[in-house]
Structure formats: C-alpha cells, structure tokens
Amino acid sequence: MAHLHERRERLLSEILRPHNLTLVQWRILYALGKLSNRTMNEVADFLVLDRTSLTRAVDKLVERGLMLRAEVAHDRRLTELSLTAAGRALREDLLEQNIEMCERLVAELDQESLDDASGVLTHILERLVGHRAGVRRIAELV
C-alpha cells in the first residue's frame, strides 16, 4: 500500500509541477474546496498535518493570491482560511486532472472489483480511525 501511495503521489506531483505547487499545498486547496472556510486547526486535523507544515504551505498560497487568511471574529487566537477566486479556479482545474488520472488507473477494472477494493480500504480506514462514525465523516468530505 505504501508503494502504491508513493507511485500515485509521484504522478500527482507531475500534474502539480507546472503550477508550482507541492502535494501539501494541493491537499490544502482540495480540502478548502470541500470544507469551505475553516480554521487552521480544522484544516490541520482534517489533513493530518502538523501546524508548522500547514503554516508554511498556507504562507506560500497566500503569497500567490490563492488563499486568504483572517482572524476569527469571536476568537482572535483562531485563523480562518478560505480560497480566493484564483484558488478556486486552480483547484477545479487540478481536480479535473486528478480525476482523469484516477480514472485511467482503474479503467480496466469492473465495478465488482472496485467495490471489493473500496470495502477493503474502508475496513482498513475504520481500524486506523478507530470508529465508523469517523470514517463516514471522512467519506462525506472526500
């Protein structure tokens, strides 16, 4: 599974390279498109990223005009993240390319095989997360 993950990440990096984005930056753009405006802590938790890595990546995305950072009105200790129009447009373009890549990877598999694989991966994720409710929440956001 680790080898599969690394190979997929390598293909995704090739898609991101012309846009000068890292995998972490892409994951943030993707997540914010799903989660809308969220705090740094929420995004870090969702992506299973440490705050330092998240902050570095967000800094670069803000510099490029792809994301906005703002204090939360009711608690100034919190920082909310949101995508700009340019960030949303880039996310949509990259998402389309990512979907095409994934479709090519499974193109010759029948639906039963895909369902079986999905079941196995869901089972493993349940074991990693520790409960089904967490897996359902993840599945709804992905």
C-alpha positions as CSV (number, residue, x, y, z in Angstrom):
1,M,0.0,0.0,0.0
2,A,2.9,2.4,0.8
3,H,4.4,1.7,-2.7
4,L,1.0,2.3,-4.4
5,H,0.6,5.6,-2.4
6,E,4.1,6.8,-3.3
7,R,3.6,6.0,-7.0
8,R,0.3,7.8,-7.1
9,E,1.9,10.8,-5.3
10,R,4.6,10.8,-7.9
11,L,2.0,11.0,-10.7
12,L,0.1,13.7,-8.9
13,S,3.4,15.7,-8.4
14,E,3.8,15.7,-12.2
15,I,0.3,17.3,-12.6
16,L,1.2,19.9,-9.9
17,R,4.7,20.8,-11.1
18,P,3.7,23.1,-14.0
19,H,1.6,25.1,-11.4
20,N,4.5,25.3,-8.9
21,L,2.5,23.5,-6.2
22,T,3.6,20.9,-3.7
23,L,1.5,18.0,-2.6
24,V,0.8,19.6,0.7
25,Q,-0.4,22.8,-1.0
26,W,-2.6,20.8,-3.3
27,R,-4.1,18.9,-0.3
28,I,-4.9,22.3,1.3
29,L,-6.6,23.6,-1.8
30,Y,-8.5,20.4,-2.2
31,A,-9.6,20.4,1.4
32,L,-10.8,24.0,1.5
33,G,-12.9,23.4,-1.6
34,K,-14.6,20.6,0.3
35,L,-14.7,22.3,3.7
36,S,-15.2,25.9,2.7
37,N,-13.9,28.4,5.3
38,R,-12.2,26.6,8.2
39,T,-9.7,27.4,10.9
40,M,-6.1,26.4,10.6
41,N,-6.7,23.8,13.4
42,E,-9.6,22.2,11.5
43,V,-7.7,22.0,8.3
44,A,-4.6,20.5,10.1
45,D,-6.8,17.9,11.7
46,F,-8.6,17.0,8.5
47,L,-5.4,16.7,6.6
48,V,-3.5,15.0,9.5
49,L,-0.8,17.7,9.1
50,D,1.3,19.4,11.8
51,R,0.7,23.1,12.3
52,T,4.2,24.0,11.2
53,S,3.9,22.3,7.8
54,L,0.4,23.7,7.3
55,T,1.6,27.3,8.2
56,R,4.5,27.1,5.7
57,A,2.2,25.8,2.9
58,V,-0.5,28.4,3.7
59,D,2.0,31.2,3.7
60,K,3.0,30.3,0.1
61,L,-0.6,30.0,-1.1
62,V,-1.5,33.4,0.5
63,E,1.6,35.0,-1.2
64,R,0.4,33.6,-4.6
65,G,-3.1,35.0,-4.0
66,L,-4.7,31.6,-3.9
67,M,-5.9,31.8,-0.3
68,L,-6.9,34.3,2.3
69,R,-6.2,34.2,6.0
70,A,-8.3,36.1,8.5
71,E,-8.7,36.2,12.3
72,V,-12.0,34.7,13.6
73,A,-14.1,37.5,15.0
74,H,-15.3,35.7,18.1
75,D,-11.8,34.3,19.0
76,R,-8.7,36.2,17.7
77,R,-6.5,33.2,18.6
78,L,-8.0,31.4,15.6
79,T,-7.2,31.9,12.0
80,E,-9.7,31.1,9.3
81,L,-8.7,30.1,5.8
82,S,-10.6,30.5,2.5
83,L,-9.8,30.2,-1.2
84,T,-9.7,33.2,-3.4
85,A,-11.4,33.1,-6.9
86,A,-7.9,32.3,-8.4
87,G,-7.5,29.5,-5.8
88,R,-10.9,28.0,-6.6
89,A,-10.2,28.1,-10.3
90,L,-6.8,26.4,-9.9
91,R,-8.4,23.8,-7.6
92,E,-11.1,23.0,-10.2
93,D,-8.5,22.6,-13.0
94,L,-6.3,20.4,-10.9
95,L,-9.2,18.4,-9.5
96,E,-10.3,17.6,-13.1
97,Q,-6.7,16.4,-14.0
98,N,-6.6,14.4,-10.8
99,I,-9.9,12.7,-11.5
100,E,-8.7,11.9,-15.1
101,M,-5.6,10.3,-13.7
102,C,-7.6,8.2,-11.2
103,E,-10.0,7.1,-13.9
104,R,-7.0,6.0,-16.1
105,L,-5.6,3.9,-13.2
106,V,-8.8,1.9,-12.7
107,A,-10.1,2.0,-16.4
108,E,-9.9,-1.8,-16.9
109,L,-11.5,-2.8,-13.6
110,D,-15.1,-3.9,-13.4
111,Q,-17.5,-2.5,-10.8
112,E,-17.4,-5.6,-8.6
113,S,-13.6,-5.3,-8.3
114,L,-13.8,-1.6,-7.5
115,D,-16.5,-2.3,-4.9
116,D,-14.4,-5.1,-3.3
117,A,-11.3,-2.8,-3.2
118,S,-13.4,0.0,-1.7
119,G,-14.7,-2.3,1.0
120,V,-11.2,-3.5,1.9
121,L,-9.9,0.1,2.1
122,T,-12.9,1.2,4.2
123,H,-12.2,-1.6,6.6
124,I,-8.6,-0.6,7.0
125,L,-9.5,3.0,7.5
126,E,-12.0,2.0,10.2
127,R,-9.2,0.2,12.0
128,L,-6.9,3.3,11.7
129,V,-9.5,5.8,12.7
130,G,-11.0,3.6,15.4
131,H,-14.7,4.0,14.7
132,R,-17.2,4.0,11.8
133,A,-18.5,7.5,12.5
134,G,-15.1,9.0,11.8
135,V,-14.8,7.0,8.5
136,R,-18.3,8.2,7.5
137,R,-17.3,11.8,8.2
138,I,-14.1,11.4,6.1
139,A,-16.1,9.8,3.3
140,E,-18.6,12.6,3.2
141,L,-15.8,15.2,2.9
142,V,-13.8,13.3,0.3
